[in-house]
Amino acid sequence: MKIFVRNNDINKAYRLLHKKLHEEGFFKGIREKAAYKTKSEKRREAKRAGRARWLKKRQQLEQKFIREERNQFRKKKPKPKPNTNRKK
């Protein structure tokens, strides 16, 4: 990974580096390795993360169905009729 410093602006380069490391999950990995976790703790965290994913997916599906339901009642534009009097 490379970060270029432009106009001697080290603060901006540091923010970019921090953002890229955060997106890659670097800090999360360090936090996980900082202390020992028992199997039960890992299992609890995995269960909690799975539930959060499930709730998020459920909420997205509900919003999708609401949008589709709203779209059913919108007036549809009539399709233009093909011009049959067109000369060939």
C-alpha distances in whole Angstrom, upper triangle without the diagonal:
4,7,10,13,16,20,19,18,16,17,16,12,13,14,11,9,12,12,9,9,13,12,11,14,12,15,18,17,18,21,22,22,24,27,29,30,33,33,36,33,30,33,34,30,30,33,32,29,31,34,31,30,34,35,32,33,37,36,34,37,40,38,38,42,43,41,43,46,46,46,49,51,50,52,51,51,54,53,54,57,57,60,62,64,62,63,62
4,6,10,13,16,16,15,14,15,14,10,11,13,10,8,12,13,10,11,15,15,14,17,15,18,20,20,20,23,25,25,26,30,32,33,36,37,39,36,34,36,37,33,33,36,35,32,34,37,34,33,36,37,34,35,39,38,36,39,42,40,40,44,45,43,45,48,48,47,50,52,51,53,52,52,55,54,55,58,58,60,63,65,62,64,62
4,7,10,13,12,12,10,12,10,6,8,10,7,7,10,11,9,11,14,15,15,17,16,18,21,21,21,23,26,26,27,30,33,34,37,38,40,37,34,37,38,34,34,37,36,32,35,37,34,33,37,37,34,35,39,38,36,39,41,40,40,44,44,42,44,48,47,46,50,52,50,52,51,52,54,53,55,58,58,60,63,65,62,64,63
4,6,10,10,10,9,12,10,7,10,12,9,10,13,14,13,15,18,18,18,21,20,21,24,25,24,27,29,29,30,34,36,37,41,42,43,40,38,41,41,37,38,41,39,36,38,40,37,36,40,40,37,38,42,41,39,42,44,42,42,46,46,44,46,50,49,48,52,53,51,53,52,52,55,54,55,58,58,60,63,65,62,64,63
4,7,6,6,6,9,8,6,9,11,10,11,14,15,15,16,19,20,20,23,21,22,26,26,26,28,31,31,31,34,37,39,42,43,45,42,40,43,43,39,39,42,40,37,40,42,39,38,42,42,39,40,43,42,40,44,46,43,44,47,48,46,48,51,50,50,53,55,53,55,54,54,57,56,57,60,60,62,65,67,64,66,65
4,5,6,8,10,9,8,11,13,12,13,16,17,17,19,21,22,23,25,24,25,28,29,29,31,34,34,34,38,41,42,45,46,48,44,43,45,45,41,42,45,43,40,42,44,40,40,43,43,40,41,45,43,41,44,46,44,44,48,48,46,48,51,50,49,53,54,52,54,53,53,56,55,56,59,59,61,64,65,63,64,63
4,5,9,11,10,10,13,15,15,16,19,20,20,22,24,25,26,29,27,28,31,32,32,33,36,37,36,40,43,44,48,49,50,47,45,48,48,44,45,47,45,42,45,46,43,43,46,46,42,44,47,45,44,47,49,46,47,50,50,48,51,53,52,51,55,56,54,56,55,55,58,57,58,61,61,63,66,67,65,66,65
4,6,9,9,9,11,14,14,15,17,19,20,21,23,24,26,27,26,26,30,31,29,31,34,34,34,38,41,42,46,47,49,45,44,47,46,43,44,46,44,42,44,46,43,42,46,46,43,44,48,46,44,48,49,47,48,51,51,49,52,55,53,53,57,58,56,58,57,57,60,60,61,64,64,66,69,70,68,69,68
4,6,6,7,9,10,11,13,15,16,17,19,20,22,23,25,24,24,27,28,27,29,32,32,32,35,39,40,44,45,46,43,41,44,44,40,41,43,41,39,41,43,39,39,43,42,39,41,44,42,41,45,46,44,44,48,48,46,49,51,50,50,54,55,53,55,55,55,58,57,58,62,62,64,67,68,66,68,67
4,5,5,6,9,10,10,12,14,15,16,18,20,21,22,21,21,24,25,24,26,29,29,28,32,35,37,40,42,43,40,38,41,41,37,38,41,39,36,39,41,38,37,41,41,38,40,43,41,40,44,45,43,44,48,48,46,49,51,50,50,54,55,54,56,55,56,59,58,60,63,63,65,69,70,68,69,69
4,5,5,6,9,10,10,12,14,15,16,18,20,21,20,19,22,24,23,24,27,28,27,31,34,35,39,40,41,38,37,39,39,35,36,39,36,34,37,38,35,35,39,38,35,38,41,39,38,41,43,41,42,45,45,44,46,49,48,48,52,53,51,54,53,54,57,57,58,62,62,64,68,69,67,69,68
4,5,5,6,9,10,11,12,14,15,17,19,20,19,19,22,24,23,24,28,28,28,32,35,36,39,40,41,38,36,39,38,35,35,38,36,33,36,37,34,33,37,37,34,36,39,37,35,39,40,38,39,43,42,41,44,46,45,45,49,50,48,50,50,50,54,53,55,58,59,61,64,65,63,65,65
4,5,5,6,9,10,11,12,14,15,17,18,17,18,21,22,21,23,26,27,27,30,33,34,38,39,40,37,35,38,38,34,35,37,35,33,35,37,34,33,37,37,34,36,39,37,36,39,41,39,40,43,43,42,44,47,46,46,50,51,49,52,51,52,55,54,56,59,59,61,64,66,64,65,65
4,5,5,6,9,10,11,12,14,15,17,15,15,18,20,18,20,23,24,23,27,30,31,35,36,37,34,32,35,35,31,32,35,33,30,33,35,32,32,35,35,33,35,38,36,35,39,40,38,40,43,43,42,45,47,46,47,50,51,50,53,52,53,56,56,57,60,61,63,66,68,66,68,67
4,5,5,6,9,10,10,12,14,15,15,14,17,19,19,20,23,24,23,27,30,31,34,35,36,33,31,34,33,30,31,33,31,28,31,32,29,29,33,32,29,32,35,33,32,36,37,35,36,40,40,38,41,44,43,43,46,48,46,49,49,49,53,52,54,57,58,60,64,65,63,65,65
4,5,5,6,9,10,11,12,14,14,14,17,19,19,20,23,24,24,28,30,31,35,35,36,33,31,34,33,30,30,33,31,28,31,32,29,28,32,32,29,31,34,32,31,34,36,34,35,39,39,37,40,43,42,42,45,47,45,48,47,48,51,50,52,55,56,58,61,63,61,63,62
4,5,5,6,8,10,11,12,11,12,15,16,16,18,20,21,21,25,28,29,32,33,34,31,29,32,32,28,29,32,30,27,30,32,29,28,32,32,29,31,34,33,32,35,37,36,36,40,40,39,41,44,44,44,47,49,48,50,50,50,53,53,54,58,58,60,63,65,63,65,64
4,6,5,6,9,10,11,10,9,12,14,14,15,18,19,19,22,25,26,30,31,32,28,27,29,29,25,26,29,27,24,27,29,26,26,30,30,27,29,32,31,30,34,35,34,35,38,39,38,40,43,42,43,46,48,46,49,49,50,53,53,55,58,58,61,64,66,64,66,65
4,6,5,6,9,10,10,10,13,15,15,16,19,20,21,24,27,27,30,31,32,28,27,29,29,25,25,28,26,23,26,27,24,23,27,27,24,26,29,28,27,30,32,30,31,35,35,34,37,39,39,39,42,44,43,46,45,46,49,49,51,54,55,57,60,62,60,62,62
4,5,5,6,9,9,10,13,14,15,17,19,20,21,24,26,27,30,30,32,28,26,29,29,25,25,28,26,23,25,28,25,24,27,28,25,26,30,29,27,31,33,31,32,35,36,35,37,40,40,39,43,45,44,46,45,46,49,49,51,54,54,57,60,62,60,62,61
4,5,5,6,5,7,10,11,11,13,15,16,17,20,23,23,27,27,29,26,23,26,26,23,23,26,25,22,24,26,24,23,27,28,25,27,30,29,28,32,34,32,33,37,37,36,39,41,41,41,45,47,46,48,48,49,52,51,53,57,57,60,63,65,63,65,64
4,5,5,6,6,8,10,11,12,14,16,17,20,22,22,25,26,27,23,22,24,24,20,20,23,22,19,21,23,20,20,24,24,22,24,27,26,25,29,31,29,30,34,34,34,36,39,38,39,42,44,43,46,46,47,50,50,52,55,56,58,61,64,62,64,63
4,5,8,9,10,12,14,15,16,18,19,22,24,24,26,27,28,25,22,24,24,20,20,23,21,18,20,22,20,19,22,23,20,22,25,24,23,26,28,27,28,31,32,31,33,36,36,36,39,41,40,43,43,44,47,46,49,52,52,55,58,60,58,61,60
4,6,8,9,10,12,14,14,16,18,21,22,22,25,25,26,24,21,23,24,20,20,23,22,18,20,23,21,19,23,24,22,23,26,26,25,28,30,29,30,33,34,33,35,38,38,38,41,44,43,46,45,46,49,48,51,53,54,57,59,62,60,62,61
4,6,5,6,9,10,11,13,14,17,19,18,21,22,23,20,18,20,20,17,17,20,19,16,18,21,18,18,21,23,20,22,25,25,25,27,30,29,30,33,34,34,36,38,39,39,42,44,44,47,46,48,50,50,52,55,56,59,62,64,62,65,64
4,5,5,6,9,10,11,13,16,18,18,22,22,24,21,19,22,22,19,19,22,21,19,21,24,22,21,25,26,24,26,29,29,28,31,33,33,34,37,38,37,39,42,42,43,46,48,47,50,50,51,54,53,56,59,59,62,65,67,65,68,67
4,5,5,6,9,10,11,14,16,17,20,21,23,19,18,21,21,17,18,22,20,18,21,23,21,21,25,25,24,26,29,29,28,31,33,33,34,37,38,38,40,42,43,43,46,48,48,51,50,52,55,55,57,60,61,64,67,69,67,70,69
4,5,5,6,9,10,12,14,14,17,18,19,16,14,17,17,14,15,18,17,14,17,20,18,18,22,22,21,23,26,26,26,29,31,31,32,35,36,36,38,40,41,41,44,46,46,49,49,51,54,54,56,59,60,63,66,68,67,69,68
4,5,5,6,9,11,13,13,16,17,19,16,14,17,18,15,15,19,18,16,19,21,20,20,23,25,23,25,28,29,28,31,33,33,34,37,38,38,40,43,43,44,47,49,49,52,51,53,56,56,58,61,62,65,67,70,68,70,69
4,5,5,6,9,12,13,17,18,20,17,16,19,20,17,18,21,20,19,22,24,23,23,26,27,26,28,31,31,31,34,36,36,37,40,41,41,43,46,46,47,50,52,51,55,54,56,59,59,61,64,65,68,70,73,71,73,72
4,6,5,8,10,11,15,17,18,14,14,17,17,14,16,19,18,17,20,22,20,21,25,25,25,27,29,29,30,33,34,34,36,39,39,40,42,44,45,46,48,50,50,54,54,55,58,58,61,64,65,68,71,73,72,74,73
4,6,7,8,8,12,13,15,12,10,14,14,12,13,17,16,15,18,20,19,20,23,24,24,26,28,29,29,32,34,34,35,38,39,40,42,44,45,46,48,50,50,54,53,55,58,58,61,64,65,68,70,73,72,74,73
4,6,7,9,12,14,16,14,12,16,17,15,16,20,19,18,21,24,23,23,27,28,27,29,32,33,33,35,37,38,39,41,43,43,45,47,48,49,51,54,54,57,57,59,62,61,64,67,67,71,73,76,74,76,75
4,7,9,13,16,17,14,14,18,18,16,18,21,21,20,23,25,24,25,28,29,29,31,34,34,35,37,39,39,41,43,44,45,47,49,50,51,53,55,55,59,59,60,63,63,66,69,70,73,76,78,77,79,78
4,6,10,13,14,12,12,16,16,15,17,20,19,19,22,24,24,25,28,29,29,31,33,34,35,37,39,40,41,43,44,45,47,49,50,51,54,56,56,59,60,62,65,65,67,70,71,74,77,80,78,81,80
4,7,10,12,10,10,14,15,14,16,18,19,19,22,24,24,25,27,29,29,31,33,34,35,37,39,40,41,43,45,46,47,49,50,52,54,56,57,60,60,62,65,65,68,71,72,75,77,80,79,81,80
4,7,8,6,7,10,11,10,12,15,15,16,18,20,21,22,24,26,26,28,30,31,32,34,36,37,38,40,42,43,45,46,48,49,51,53,54,57,57,60,62,63,66,68,69,73,75,78,77,79,78
4,5,5,6,9,10,11,12,14,16,17,18,20,21,23,24,26,27,29,30,32,33,35,36,38,39,41,42,44,45,47,48,50,51,54,55,58,58,61,63,64,67,69,70,74,76,79,78,80,79
4,5,5,6,9,10,10,12,14,15,16,18,20,21,22,24,26,27,28,30,31,33,34,36,37,39,41,42,43,45,47,48,49,52,53,56,56,59,61,61,65,67,68,71,74,77,76,78,77
4,5,5,6,9,10,10,12,14,15,16,18,20,21,22,24,26,27,28,30,31,33,35,36,37,39,41,42,43,45,47,48,50,52,55,55,58,60,61,64,66,68,71,73,77,76,78,77
4,5,5,6,9,10,11,12,14,15,16,18,20,21,23,24,26,27,29,30,32,33,35,36,38,39,41,42,44,45,47,49,50,54,54,56,59,59,63,65,67,70,72,75,74,77,76
4,5,5,6,9,10,10,12,14,15,16,18,20,21,22,24,26,27,28,30,32,33,35,36,38,39,40,42,43,45,47,48,52,52,54,57,57,60,63,64,67,70,73,72,74,73
4,5,5,6,9,10,10,12,14,15,16,18,20,21,22,24,26,27,28,30,31,33,35,36,37,39,41,42,43,46,47,50,51,53,56,56,59,62,63,66,68,72,71,73,72
4,5,5,6,9,10,11,12,14,15,16,18,20,21,23,24,26,27,29,30,32,33,35,36,37,39,41,42,44,46,49,49,52,55,55,59,61,63,66,68,72,71,73,73
4,5,5,6,8,10,10,12,14,15,16,18,20,21,23,24,26,27,29,30,32,33,35,36,38,39,41,43,44,48,48,50,53,53,57,59,61,64,66,69,68,71,70
4,5,5,6,9,10,10,12,14,15,16,18,20,21,22,24,26,27,29,30,32,33,34,36,37,39,41,43,46,46,48,51,51,54,57,58,62,64,67,66,69,68
4,5,5,6,9,10,10,12,14,15,16,18,20,21,22,24,26,27,29,30,31,33,35,36,38,40,41,45,45,48,50,51,54,56,58,61,64,67,66,69,68
4,5,5,6,9,10,11,12,14,15,17,18,20,21,23,24,26,27,29,30,32,33,35,36,38,40,43,44,46,49,50,53,56,57,61,63,66,65,68,68
4,5,5,6,9,10,11,12,14,15,17,18,20,21,23,24,26,27,29,30,32,33,35,37,38,42,42,44,47,47,51,53,55,58,60,63,62,65,65
4,5,5,6,9,10,11,12,14,15,16,18,20,21,23,24,26,27,28,30,32,33,36,37,40,40,43,45,46,49,51,53,56,59,62,61,64,63
4,5,5,6,9,10,10,12,14,15,16,18,20,21,22,24,26,27,29,30,32,34,35,39,39,42,45,45,48,51,53,56,59,62,61,64,63
4,5,5,6,9,10,11,12,14,15,17,18,20,21,23,24,26,27,29,31,33,34,37,38,40,43,44,47,50,51,55,57,60,59,62,62
4,6,5,6,9,10,11,12,14,15,17,18,20,21,23,24,26,27,29,31,32,36,36,38,41,41,44,47,49,52,54,57,57,59,59
4,5,5,6,9,10,11,12,14,15,17,18,20,21,22,24,26,27,30,31,34,34,37,40,40,44,46,48,51,54,57,56,59,59
4,5,5,6,9,10,10,12,14,15,16,18,20,21,23,24,26,28,29,33,33,36,39,40,43,46,48,51,54,57,56,59,59
4,5,5,6,9,10,11,12,14,15,17,18,20,21,23,25,27,28,31,31,34,37,38,41,44,45,49,51,54,54,57,56
4,5,5,6,9,10,10,12,14,15,16,18,20,21,23,25,26,30,30,32,35,35,39,41,43,46,49,52,51,54,54
4,5,5,6,9,10,11,12,14,15,16,18,20,21,24,25,28,29,32,34,35,39,41,43,47,49,52,52,55,55
4,5,5,6,9,10,11,12,14,15,17,18,20,22,23,27,27,30,33,34,38,40,42,46,48,51,51,54,54
4,5,5,6,9,10,11,12,14,15,17,19,21,22,25,25,28,31,32,35,38,39,43,45,48,48,51,51
4,5,5,6,9,10,10,12,14,15,17,19,20,24,24,27,29,30,34,36,38,42,44,47,47,50,50
4,5,5,6,9,10,11,12,14,16,17,19,23,23,26,29,30,34,37,39,42,45,48,48,51,51
4,5,5,6,9,10,11,12,14,16,17,21,21,24,27,28,32,35,37,40,43,46,46,49,49
4,5,5,6,9,10,11,13,15,16,19,19,22,25,26,29,32,34,37,40,43,43,46,46
4,5,5,6,9,10,11,13,15,18,19,22,24,26,29,32,34,37,40,43,43,46,46
4,5,5,6,9,10,11,13,17,18,21,24,26,29,32,34,38,40,43,43,47,47
4,5,5,6,9,10,11,15,15,18,21,23,26,29,31,35,37,40,40,43,44
4,5,5,6,9,10,13,14,17,19,21,24,27,29,33,35,38,38,41,42
4,5,5,7,9,13,14,17,20,22,25,28,30,34,36,39,40,43,44
4,5,6,7,11,12,16,18,21,24,27,30,33,35,38,38,42,43
4,5,5,9,9,12,15,17,21,23,26,29,32,35,35,38,39
4,6,8,9,13,15,17,20,23,26,29,31,34,35,38,39
4,6,9,12,15,17,21,23,26,29,32,34,35,39,40
4,6,9,12,15,18,21,24,27,30,32,33,36,38
4,6,9,12,15,18,21,24,27,29,30,33,35
4,6,9,12,15,18,21,24,26,27,30,32
4,6,9,12,15,18,21,23,24,27,29
4,6,9,12,15,17,20,21,24,26
4,6,9,12,15,18,18,22,23
4,6,9,12,14,15,18,20
4,6,9,11,12,16,18
4,6,9,9,13,14
4,6,6,10,12
4,5,9,10
4,6,9
4,6
4
